[in-house]
Each structure stands twice: as C-alpha cells, then as structure tokens.
Amino acid sequence: MLAVRKTARGIGNIEVLDVPEPKAGPGQVVIEVDSSGICGTDLHIYLDEFETYPPVTIGHETAGTVVELGPGVSGWTVGDRVTTETYFYTCGECPPCQQGRPNLCPRRRSIGSKQDGAFARYLLTPAANLHRVPDELDLESAALTEPLACTVHGVLETAGVRAGDNVAITGPGPIGLLALQLAKVAGATVAMIGSNQDAERLRLAKELGADHGINVQEVGNVTESITDAFKADGADLVIECSGAPPAAKTLLDVARRGGRFCQMGLYGKPILLDQDAVCYKELVVTGTNASVTTAWTRALKLLSEKKVNAQGLITHRFPIEHWDKALEVVKGKEGVKVVLKPRGAD
C-alpha cells in the first residue's frame, strides 16, 4: 500500500512509499482509512520541529472502517465505522496516566510520529482507542474528531469558556475555527483575529458565527478594536491558535485584567513572552496538549448533533500519491482543511 513516510530526521525527508499492509495483533484492529486530515503537527514534522521515530508513516486525524480484528478483540465487528484516539502506547503507571491524563504520559507513543499513522490505506490501532462514528455523521467530518477533541480539551475542559465570556481568538485556521464554534456553543461573544493572508478564513469565521472579525493589518490598534467590539476593557478569555509569536503579544495586550490566556498553537521553538504583563494583569495562563477520552466523547456528540460544522472546513482533497501538492496547499495557507483520501479523491 502507499503511505506518506518520514524517512529520516531533518527538514523534509517525507516520501510516498509502498509499504506492507499491517496485520492486527492481540487487542488491535486494522482500519481501512476513508479520510485523514493534514494537521499543523504534520507541517511541524516536515520542518523537523516535532519529535519523530523515523521511518514512520505520518498522519493522525482519521476515520474509516474496521476490516480486521486481532485476537481478544470484542465489541467490534468488521464493517464498523470508527475514528481512533492517537495514543498507540501509554505506560498506565505514571501520575498523569493514573489521573486519567494519558496525553501527559512521558512515555506516550502516538500514531503519526512515533508509530505508523493514518496517511495510508490501512491503519493499525489498539481496539481500546476506537470510537464509533454515529450513523448521522459522514466519515470525512468524523476524521476531524481528533482536532475537535483537542479543541474541546483546550477550550472547554482546560480554559473553561462559559456563557457571557468575551473571547478573542488568534489564528483562523482549523483549530481556531473549531475554537470559535465551541465558544459560540458555550454562549460566548467571539472576535476572530487574523491578517491579510487570512481574508477568506476571516470571512468563513463570520459565516460560522464570529461576532467580530479583525484584520490586524487593517486596524490601527488591535486593543482598541477589541475594546470597541466588546464594549468592555478587553477580553475575558484569549485563545492563541496560530502558533505565530506576534499573536501571543497581541493577546497579552487585549486580555482584560484578571482574564484567562489559553495557548493552543505550537511555535516549534522558544519565543519571548512578556511575563510582567501576565503578573500585572493577574492572568490565568493555561497550556493544552492533545486530548483525553472525555473530549473525544464530547467532540463526537457535538459533530453528530450538528453543533460544530466540520465539513464546512474541508476545502481540499487529494489522493495519497499527491501528497506533495497537498503539502504545498497547507504551507501556502490556501483554503482551510486539507484531507488525504487513500482510496482516491473525487
């Protein structure tokens, strides 16, 4: 089968190669992949800014159909439509694992970086990681369960967005647009912040419910624009989804005194951050890393109830063999969400 492989550490070193199909071992299943989303993490892997164990098949946002059950697997049958959590292995013994936070396990090994992932026709995964895709949910949308679960974990479970909050979000990419929808479901007022290259994404943000769209290159002062938009002294909650260092400074400026700062985007390198501003404003700063099972359950419910529109984010589809073209779309920030279709794109 064809697979998108990180062949060695270093910038690039990603090729489409023919590899053997996986076989299910004890407690494992094989999924025939319908759709897999290209994530910002995959771009970090391309740039060698994210740890990998090459040679490895990349990709971790996926949904498909069970085609093989390993020994000892119960509760699932061939033909079941599923999506899967990404942790191929966690130790189960460290304090985070014992606290139900396997995303923080220091020995965690995830598909797509340290274990073969979903940019291939077939994916091997532990049966314990599976979630059933509801009948009313299409598999393309279900492939975005993983980024939505990460956003649920960050915005709902960690930052705790609530009704009445004024929320400012930087980065109208897939994660930012999912964060926007979650904040609106919670009853918040939302301002989406972007730049000239985000013009179409800011337009989509308004379609998805953003109360305000702010282009930092068109306004004289972002802080004043936020104050005017919210009719308040800054945002109650700011969510950084862009992974662009200037965005962190912008959000420190627009957060109100006593507000909350949630960091979701990854920078791939250390950045300077004004900690004095954190102190003077008494900001509560939270980081968020991947997801936990509760977030997956909530994400699938939100998708199946049509409270979050994932299909509306998908703008490009490519077959596996056109990985290079798909990567250029992601690097150029064209559209929003790019999906790989191992069985061929329509």
RAVENHU-V91525 format. One line per field, one symbol per residue. ss: DSSP state (A for helix, B for strand, O for the rest). psi: psi as a letter, one per 30 degrees, with the letter a starting at -180 (. if undefined). A space follows every 10 residues. Layout:
# RAVENHU-V91525
ss: ???
psi: ???
This chain:
# RAVENHU-V91525
ss: OBBBBBOOOO OOOBBBBBOO OOOOOOOBBB BBBBBBBOOA AAAAAAOOOO OOOOOBBBOO BBBBBBBBBO OOOOOOOOOO BBBBOOBBBO OOOOAAAAOO OAAAOOOOBB BBOOBOOOOB OBBBBBAAAB BBOOOOOOAA AAOOAAAAAA AAAAAAAAOO OOOOOBBBBB OOOAAAAAAA AAAAAAOOBB BBBBOAAAAA AAAAAAAOOO OBBBBOOOOO OAAAAAAAAA OOOOBBBBBB OOOOAAAAAA AAAABBBBBB BBBOOOOOOO OOOOAAAAAA AOOBBBBOOO OOAAAAAAAA AAAAOOOOOO AAABBBBBBA AAAAAAAAAA AOOOOOBBBB BOOOOO
psi: lkkjkjflll kbhkljlklk klkkakgllk kjkekkkkle eeeeeeghgk klilkkklkf jllakkfkkl kfklfllkfk kllklfjekl fffleeefgg iffgkfgkjl kfefkkagil ekkklkfffk kkklegklee effgeeeeee eeeeeeeefh klkfkjkkkk ihaeeefeee eeeeefglkk kkkaaefgee eeeeeeeggk fkkkjfffle jeeeeeeeef hliakekkjj fegkefeeee eeefklkgak kkjekkfglk lkkjfeeeee fhkjkklkjb lleeeeeeee eeefggfkje effjfkkkle fheeeeeeee eghkbdkkkk jfgkk.
